[in-house]
Each structure stands twice: as structure tokens, then as C-alpha cells.
């Protein structure tokens, strides 16, 4: 288990096969499917395969990816947050999803702020995007709070709706 970031209340680390049951729960929440999409992860075996194909591959190929967000106290997994490098975009985008029962506690803001700081200071990334469903007003507010601004709309393969692309330059520390 590779720790990447820590905040006062959270730890962000690489996802491993041991996180499969958590990922099944997260990816089958109605809000995840509505706002991010149905990834077809229904079983622990599906999740193990998804972790290997998506997350582990990204860590190896790009040096970053989506990370498991856990509470520092008790280490309970509550969501995922990190950076995704997509073929169609020239810069990575910040992504996050949290179990519904952990919403409205500031965890998303805390994890995303730490991720942007990590992108700027450790990964030396010059720019980061955020992709969001136009209907996902909570995530739009979060992106705007983090300093990302609307860039344009775009269609993504496998997504039923168009997405809004937000972005921000990461000023050197």
C-alpha cells in the first residue's frame, strides 16, 4: 500500500486488489452512475480487474492516478481522488468520487486541494483539467472553489451526456 498524500483528516494512497469490495460499493451508488458513468463493476472480481487495468496501469505509465481516500482515524475508505490522463486531453484531469454517506463534510475539498498541491509541487504539472457532468452542480461548485474555470463542452466516448471541461494553470510554489 503506497501512501501518496496526507491531510489532517485524510490519507490518499494507491488502490490495491484489497480495495475491491469498497470499489464495488462506490461504483454502484446511483450518484456515481449518474454523474460519472456505469463502469460495469458489479463483483469483487470485476473490481480487481478494473484496479489492475485502470489504476495500477496509470500509476506505472504516468506516475499518478486515482487514489483511495481514507479517513486518517480508523483508515476507513470513503472515496477516490486523484489525476487521470486521458488520450483526448493534453493535460491530466482531477477526478473524485465519495460514498454518499461521507458527503457535505469537506472531505472532497480537502482531498482535491491536496491533490492539486501535489500536482503542482511534486509532479510539476503546469495545468489541470476537471471533467464534470453539466448536471452535477456540487462538483461544478467544488471545481470553481478550487480555482478551475469553464473551458468548453465536449463529448466523451462511453458517456451518455456531454461533459463540461474546466481548467486551471498551476502556478509554481
N, C-alpha and C positions, 0 to 999 in steps of 0.2 A: 504494500500500500504506500504509494508515493505522495506525500504531502506537498502541496504546491503553495498554498496561501493560508494564513490565519488572520482572523479579525478578532475583536474582543469576544464575540459570541459564536463565531463560525470557523470551521476548517473546510478547505477545499482540497480535494485530493483526486488522484486518478481513479476512475471506475475500474473495478475488477469483477471477475465472474461471481464473487461472493455478494455483489450488489444486485444480482439478477432479480430476486424477488421484489426488492424495492423498485427497480425499473419497471417491472410488470405493473405494479400498483400505480406508479406515476403516469406511465404512458397510456393507461386505460381510464384515467379520470376524464370525465366529459369535457372539462375545460381544456385539457391538453389536446384532446382530439379536435375540438372546435377551433382552437387558436393555433395549434402547431401542425396537427395532422395525425391521421391514423397510420402508425408505423407497422401495424400488424404484429406487434409484440404481445402475445397472449399467454405464453408459458415461460417458465424459468429457462428452458432450452432456447426459446426464441430470444430471450434477453441476453443469454450468454453469447449467442451468435452475434447479436447486434452490438454488444460491447466490443467483441473482438473485431468485427468488420468496420465499425464506425469509430469508436472511441480510441481503442488501442492503436489502430492504424493511423489516426490523426496525431496521437502523441508521438509516434515514431516518425511519420512523414513531415509534420510541421513543427513539432516541438511544443504543441499546445493542443487543446481540445476542450470538450465539455467535461467538467469535473463534478464529482459528487459533493454536495454541500451537506455538512453535518453540523449538528449543534456541538459546540466545544464541551459543554456539560452533558455528559451521558453519551455523546457521539452518535445520537440518533440521526439517520439520514432524513433530510427534509426536502431536498430538491437537487437540481443540477444547474450549473452556471459555468460559463467559460467562453471560449472563442472557437468559431467554426470557419474553416477555409473552404469556400465553395468555388467550383470551377468558373462560374459566370461572373464572379466579383473579383476585382483587383486587390481588395483588402479583406481581412477576416471580418466576421460579424460577431457581435456579442449575443449569446443566447442564454436563456434561462427558463426554468420551469420549476414550480414548487408545488408540493402537495397542498391541496385546498385548505386543509386544516392549519397550515402554517402561514396563510396569507395575512396581510394587514398587521404585521409585527415588525416591519422594517428589514426583514431578512433579505429580501430581493435587492433592496437598495444597498445594503451592506455588502452583499456578495458581489453585485455588479460594480460598485465603486472600487472594491479591492481588485476585481478583475481588470478594470480599466487602468488602474495604477500599475498593476503587474505588466499589462500590455505595453505601457509607456516606459516604465523604468527597467524591467527585466528583459522583455522581448524587443524593446526599442522599435515598436511599431509606430509608423507615422500617422496612421489613420485607422479608424474602426467604424464599421457599419453596424446597424441594427435593423433586422428584418422583422416586420410586425404586420399582423392582420389589421386592416383598417377598422375592424370592429372591436379590436382589443384595446379599449381606451385606457385600462390600467397600465398596460405595458407601454403604450404611447406616452403616457404621463411620466412613467419611470425613465424612458429614454430621453425625454425632454429635460427632466430633472438632472440627468447625468450629463447634459450638455449636447446631446445629439440633436440634429435638426433635419427636417424632412428634405430629401434629395429628389426622389421620384417614385413612381409606381412601377412595378414590374411583375411579370408572370413567372412563376416557378414551376418547373416540371413536377408533377405529382401533387400539386396544391390546387384545391378546388377554386380558390379565390385569388385575386391579385394581392400582392403584398406591397406594403409601403416600405421604402428604403430610407433609413435615417443615417446620418454620418457625423463624424467629428474628427478634427485633427487632434492628435495627441501631442501636446506641447512638451518638449523635453523638460525634465525636472530641474 
